[in-house]
Amino acid sequence: MTSTPSQPVSVLLVDDDALVRSALRLILGGDPAITVVGEACDGLEGVALVESLRPDVVLMDIRMPRLDGLAATERALALQPDLVVVVLTTFDTDDMVLSALRLGARGFLLKDTPPADLVAAVRAAAAGQPMLSPSVTGQLIAAVAATGPRQDAEARARLATLTEREHEVALAVARGQSNAEIAASLFMSVATVKSHVGRLFGKLGVENRVQVAICVHEAGL
């Protein structure tokens, strides 16, 4: 189910903390372009509501009883492949976030994200724009690098589809460099870097910069 310009983005909240859900409902309910269609207190209930409500976006907690956010994300995406899952957590260096991104979560936000940024993130995610908290992107990339290379043949095959310049940009992204830093180091304009990064997402089949870093890491580069 995809929202249209005249149809509000439908959002499902999945979190075991009732206060967090209430706060999220209050924040998101203030935007006429967003409608909170349901709440779930754990992953099992969340998956059931995905099946019955068919929301556009799910804000998914990671640590929950009965069924955690990782398993819930996997099951929800199996039921609704076009579903946009954005992980919400208080853990800014949690390895589970990397697992959620590998499973297909579209983005990641901290629970203390300012209200205006949270609303903007939901709208951006529903429009197909990957969303990550800028403050933790570097930490996630560092966590990928810290686990050591894996030499994954599938990841190497995906990287082999890149041009030489795209490959250089992918390696720079995996080092956690911003577009401006990549532009300076590779003697390109920021606009050109943005174009290359956009092509990386399409060729590698990923949704965000952290997933680019994961692919490079898994290729052993």
C-alpha positions in Angstrom: 0.0 0.0 0.0 1.4 3.3 -1.1 0.1 6.8 -0.1 -0.7 9.4 -2.7 -0.5 13.2 -2.5 -4.1 13.4 -1.4 -3.9 10.4 1.0 -2.1 10.7 4.3 0.8 8.4 5.1 -0.5 5.6 7.3 1.8 4.7 10.1 1.9 1.7 12.5 3.7 2.1 15.9 5.3 -1.0 17.3 6.9 -0.5 20.7 6.5 -2.2 24.1 6.6 1.1 26.0 3.1 2.7 26.1 4.6 6.1 26.9 6.8 6.0 23.8 3.8 5.0 21.7 1.7 7.9 23.1 4.5 10.4 22.5 4.9 9.2 18.9 1.2 9.3 18.3 1.0 12.9 19.6 4.0 14.0 17.5 2.9 12.4 14.3 -0.8 13.2 14.8 0.1 16.9 14.5 0.9 16.5 10.8 -2.1 16.4 8.5 -0.1 14.4 6.0 0.3 11.5 8.5 -2.2 9.2 10.1 -1.4 6.7 12.9 -3.5 3.7 12.0 -2.6 1.4 14.9 -0.3 0.5 17.8 1.3 -2.7 18.9 3.0 -3.6 22.1 5.3 -6.3 20.7 6.5 -7.8 17.5 3.8 -10.5 17.2 1.0 -8.0 17.5 2.9 -5.7 15.1 3.1 -8.4 12.4 -0.6 -9.2 12.8 -1.5 -5.5 12.4 0.7 -5.2 9.3 -1.3 -8.0 7.8 -4.7 -6.4 8.7 -4.0 -2.7 8.3 -1.4 -2.7 5.5 0.3 0.5 6.7 2.7 2.5 4.5 5.3 2.9 7.3 6.1 1.0 10.5 8.1 2.6 13.3 9.6 -0.5 14.8 11.3 -0.8 18.2 14.1 -3.4 18.3 14.0 -4.8 21.8 10.5 -6.2 22.6 9.0 -9.2 24.4 7.7 -12.3 22.6 9.0 -11.2 19.2 11.8 -8.7 18.8 12.0 -6.0 16.1 14.4 -8.0 14.0 12.1 -11.0 13.6 9.1 -8.7 13.3 10.7 -6.8 10.5 11.5 -9.9 8.6 8.0 -11.3 9.0 6.3 -8.0 8.2 8.4 -7.5 5.0 7.5 -11.1 3.9 3.9 -10.2 4.2 4.2 -6.7 2.6 7.4 -6.3 0.6 6.7 -2.6 -0.2 6.3 -1.8 3.5 8.7 0.9 4.8 10.2 -0.1 8.2 12.0 2.5 10.2 13.8 1.2 13.3 13.4 3.3 16.5 15.8 2.7 19.3 17.6 4.3 22.2 20.7 2.3 21.4 22.9 4.4 19.2 25.6 1.7 18.7 23.4 -1.3 18.9 24.6 -4.2 16.6 20.9 -5.1 16.2 20.4 -2.0 14.1 22.9 -3.4 11.5 20.9 -6.6 11.4 17.7 -4.7 10.9 19.2 -2.8 8.0 20.4 -6.1 6.5 16.9 -7.5 6.8 15.4 -4.6 4.8 14.6 -1.9 7.3 14.6 1.4 5.3 16.1 3.5 8.0 17.0 4.1 11.6 16.2 6.9 14.1 16.9 7.4 17.7 13.9 7.7 20.0 15.1 11.1 21.1 15.0 12.5 17.6 13.5 16.0 17.7 9.7 16.0 16.8 10.1 18.0 13.7 12.9 15.7 12.4 10.8 12.6 13.3 7.9 13.9 11.2 10.2 14.8 8.3 11.8 11.4 8.5 8.5 9.5 8.3 7.4 11.6 5.3 10.7 11.1 3.6 10.7 7.4 4.2 7.2 7.1 2.8 8.4 9.0 -0.3 11.1 6.4 -0.8 14.0 8.3 0.7 16.1 6.2 3.1 16.4 7.7 6.6 19.2 7.4 9.1 20.0 9.5 12.1 23.1 11.5 10.9 24.6 11.3 14.4 24.9 7.5 14.3 25.6 6.8 10.6 29.4 7.0 11.3 29.1 4.8 14.3 27.2 2.1 12.3 29.8 2.2 9.6 32.6 1.9 12.3 30.7 -1.1 13.8 30.7 -2.8 10.3 34.4 -2.2 9.9 35.2 -3.5 13.4 33.8 -7.0 12.7 36.5 -7.8 10.1 36.2 -8.7 6.4 34.0 -11.6 5.4 35.0 -12.2 1.8 31.4 -12.8 0.6 31.2 -13.9 -3.1 27.8 -12.4 -3.6 28.9 -9.0 -2.3 32.0 -9.1 -4.5 29.8 -9.8 -7.5 27.6 -6.8 -6.8 30.6 -4.5 -6.5 31.9 -5.9 -9.8 28.9 -4.2 -11.6 30.3 -0.8 -10.6 32.3 1.5 -12.8 35.8 2.4 -11.6 34.6 5.8 -10.3 31.5 4.3 -8.6 33.8 1.8 -6.9 36.0 4.6 -5.6 32.9 6.3 -4.2 31.6 3.1 -2.6 35.0 2.7 -0.8 34.8 6.3 0.4 31.2 5.8 1.6 32.4 2.7 3.5 35.0 4.8 5.2 32.2 7.0 6.5 33.1 10.0 4.4 30.4 12.6 3.7 29.5 13.7 0.2 31.6 16.9 0.7 34.6 14.8 1.9 34.3 12.4 -1.0 34.1 15.4 -3.5 37.3 16.9 -2.0 39.2 13.6 -2.0 38.2 12.5 -5.5 38.2 15.9 -7.1 34.5 16.0 -8.0 31.6 18.3 -7.3 29.2 17.4 -4.5 26.4 17.1 -7.1 28.4 14.5 -9.0 29.1 12.6 -5.8 25.3 12.6 -5.1 24.7 11.2 -8.5 27.3 8.4 -8.0 25.8 7.5 -4.6 22.3 7.3 -6.1 23.6 4.9 -8.7 25.3 2.9 -6.1 22.0 2.4 -4.3 20.4 1.1 -7.5 23.3 -1.1 -8.6 24.0 -2.7 -5.2 20.3 -3.0 -4.4 20.6 -1.1 -1.1 18.7 1.7 0.6 21.3 3.7 2.4 25.0 4.5 3.0 25.3 2.0 5.8 24.2 -0.8 3.5 26.8 0.3 1.0 29.4 0.0 3.8 28.1 -3.5 4.7 28.4 -4.6 1.1 32.0 -3.3 0.8 32.8 -4.9 4.2 31.3 -8.3 3.2 33.4 -8.2 0.0 36.5 -8.0 2.1 37.6 -4.6 0.8 
